[in-house]
Amino acid sequence: MAAKKNILIVGANRGIGFNLVKAFLKESWDVTSTVRPQTLAALDRSVDDLYKTSARVLQLDYLDENTIEEAAAAWGDKPLHLLIKVAGLPPHPKPWNEQTADLLVERFRVMTVGPLLTINYFLPMLEKTAESKVVNLSSENFGKFMAYRVAKAALNQGMVTMAREWENEGRNVTMICVEPGFVATRLTKWTGDDDMYTCVAVMVKLFQGLTREDHGGFFKWDGTRFPF
């Protein structure tokens, strides 16, 4: 019997992250998830739901680099086959001239800096297997929400830049960005045009089927590749 593959899903106690946890468990992956220490300390009901699955739970907060380093240490030296970064913040529905410096910096730290630092800390584990993959959940819409869009654009460009550098360095890790669909979650205030379960089911197949030809690409949840 083949050994289970290992997956880490960052931001997994609600919404898309939680549904990805359940979907990959059904696919017989060894699933590790993360929640923020504050969420765990608050005894949030979403954490109870996560513990009811067989997924391992680690603490990680994009705003605290120490927690990223500690999560990587807690992972140990086992290979990491798939890293999916879901955690983020909601759009801020204010016009451009009401986007404050604090708001812009916070969105940038959570949706750009945190995900890129996470890759850095977990890269040694990703390189322990010949076919590892990194997936960044991103966005190609929300054009009216400046802070959100600027941070996601930076994530997309950071991914492309890192992907090119990895090719030059000879690293065999495939990395992409994915627009996961406009599904109803707490982040979207329970509004959305796409079905959660359909989007997650299709993305699970997409992620498992990624090849080196997909490296550095930006995809819609249904597998359509954006020109990028």
N, C-alpha and C positions, 0 to 999 in steps of 0.2 A: 504493500500500500504506500503510495507516494505521500511524502510529508506535506502537511498543510503549508500554504503560503501565508506570510505575515503581512498585515496591513495596519497602518496607523491612520486614524481619521481624527483630525484636529477640529474641535468644535462639534461635539457629537451628541449632546444631550437634548437637542430639539431639532425640529424641521428636517431639512435635507440631510444633515449629518446623522441624525438618529435613524432616519429611514435607510441611509447607506449602511449603517451598522447592521441593521436587521437583514438587509439584502445580502451583504457579504457573508454573514453567518449562515444564511441559507445556501450560499455557494461553497460552504465548507472551508472558508478562510479562518485563520487564527486572527481575531480582531482585537485591536487595542484602540481605545478611544480616549479623548481628552475633554476635560471641563475646566473652567476657570476655578482657582482656589476660592474666590468669593462666592461662586455659585454653590460649591460644595459646602462651604461653611454656613451658608444660609439655609441649608437643608431643603433646597429647591426640589419640588416634586419631580421635575424632569430628570434629576439625578437618580431618584428611586427607580424610574422607568429604565434608565440605562443599566443600573445594577441588576435589574431583573433579567436582562439578557446575559449571555455568557461572555460578553466582552470584558476585557481588562480595562480599568479606568485609571488614567494618569491625570495629574494637574498641570495645566499649561495656560499661561496668560500672555498674549502677544505684547502687552504693555510692560511686562516684567521679564527681561532677558534671563534672569536667574532661573525662572520657572521653566524656560525652554531648555536651558542647560541641564537642569535637574531631571526633566522628563527624558532627555536623551540618555542620561546616566542610568535612570530607572529602566529604560529599555534594555540595556545591557549590550552584549556583543552579538546577539542573534541577527541574522540577515533581515533586512526590510525590503519586501518585494514591491510594495505600493504605499505611497504617502499621499493622502488626500487632505488638502487644507480647505476647510469649509468656513471656519470662524470669521466673523466680520461684524460690521456695524450697519445700521439702516441708513438709507439716504436721509438727508436733512432738507425738508421741503421749504426752503427759503430762497429768495432771489440772490443773485451773485453778490450784490453789495451788502448782504446781511450774513455772508459767510465769514465768521470771525477767524482770527489767527489760531485760537485754541481749537476750534472745530476742525480746521484744515489739518493742523498738526496731529490731532487725535486720530482722524480718519487715515492719515498717511502712516502713522505708526502701527495701527491695527491692521490695515489692509494692504500695506506694502512692506514696511520694515519687518514686522513680525513674521509674515510668511517666508521672507527671504532669509531671515535669521534661522528659522526652523529648518530650512533646507540645509544650511551650513552645518548645524549641529547634528543632523541625521544623515549627512552624506556618507560618513564612514560605514554606516549600517547598510545604506543603499548600495554601496559598492561591494558588499559581501556576496551579492548575487549578480549573475550575468545579465539578467533581464529585468532590472528594477525600473519603476516608473514613478513620476511625480506629477500630481494633478493639482492645479490651482483653480479653485472656483472663482470666476471673475464675472465681468459684465460687459455688454456692448450697447446697453441702453441707459436709461435714467439720465438722459441728456440735460434735464433741467436742474439736476442736483449737483452743483459744482464740486463741493468737497468730496462727495462720493465718487464722482466721475474722474476727478483728478487722481485720486488714490488708486482707483482701479486701472486707469491708463498707465500709471507708474508701475503697477504690478505686472501688467501685460508687457511693458517694455523691459522691465527687469528680467522677466522670464526669458524673453527673446535674447537679450544680451548674455544672460547666464548660459543659455542653451548653446549659443555660438562659441562662448569661451570653453564650454565642456567639450565641444567637438575638437577645438584646437588642442585641448589637453589630452584628448583620447579617452575621455570618460564615457563609459557605456551605460549611461542613465538617460532614459527617455522622459522628457518633460513637456507638458502642454498646459494651456489654459482652457477652461470650459465655461461657457455661459449655460447655467443649469436650468434655464427656463424660469418663467415668471409664475412661481407656484405660491400658494397661500401658506405663509408662515407668520410667526410673530414679527419677524423683521419687516415683512411687507404689510403689516397690520391686517393679516388674514385676507388679503386680496390677491388675486392672481388669475391668469388666463389658462395656465397649463396644469395638467393633472400631476400631482406629486408622484403617485405610484408609477405612472407611465414614464415620467422623466427619469426617475431613479432606476427603474428596470432597464431602460435603454442605456443609461450612463454606465451601469454596471457591466453590460456587455461591451460598451465602447472602451472602458478602462482596461478590461481584461484582454482586449484584442489589440491594444496599441503596439505599434512596431517602430523601428528606428526611422522609418519614413515619416512618422508623425511628429518627430522631435522638433520642438520650437513652434508647433502649430497652435492655432486658436480655433476651437470648435464650438458649435452649438450642441446642446444636449443630445440631439438626434444624430450626431455624427457629421453634420455638414461642416466643412472647413471654411472659415472666414478668410478672405484675402488679407493678409497681415504681414 
